Amino acid sequence: MRNTKTEIIDVVLKAETERAIFVDYDGDEQWLPLSQIEFLDLNYKKGESMSIEVPNWLMIKKGWSEE
């Protein structure tokens, strides 16, 4: 993600697999691939809020950003 513009967002972790996390972002629940995000807090738990860094292109694809 170093060469890509990113956004830091707060989400609630709903579920997790080896390859993705299922999160709630402002009432919209979506799967995010672990290969495309960066955790800003490694002490996260299911059902709790956490901050993650997401590339802008993925934010647009998920409908969370227009830019």
N, C-alpha and C positions, 0 to 999 in steps of 0.2 A: 504494500500500500504506500510505499514511500514516494512514488512519483504520481500518485493520484490524490486529488483533492478529497478530503474526508470531512465528516461531521461527527461530533460527539453528541450522542443522544442518551437519554435515560429510558430504560425499558424495564418491564417486569418479566422475569424468567418464568415461563410456564412449563417447559419440558426441554429435555436435552438428549441428543443421541451422540454417537461417535463423530458424526459429520455436520451436525446442525443444532441450532437452538430455536425453540419456539418461544416467541416473545410477544408481549403486549406493548405497543407503542401508541399512546394516546387513544386507546380503545380499539386499535386495529391489531389483530393477532396475525403474525406471519412467521414462517420459517426463514432463518438466515443461515447460510453456509458458514461453518467455522473458518473455512479457508479464506473468507473475504472480510472478516471482522477482527477487531482486536479488543480484548478485554482490558479495561482500565483498572478494574478491581478483581483480583483473583480469588477473593473470599466471598463469592456469591453463593446464594442458596435459592432453590426453587421457591417461587412465590414472593421473592424480595426484589426491590428495585436495584438496578445496577447500571453503570455507565459503560457504553461500548463505543468504539470508533468504527464508522461505517463509510465506505467509499460513496461519493456523491452519485455515481452511476447506479449503485444498488438502491440508494434512497429514492431515486427517480423511478427505477423499475418497480419498487414496492408501492409507489404512489405516495411516498412520504415527503417528497420535495418536487418542485417544478423546475428547479435550476440545476 
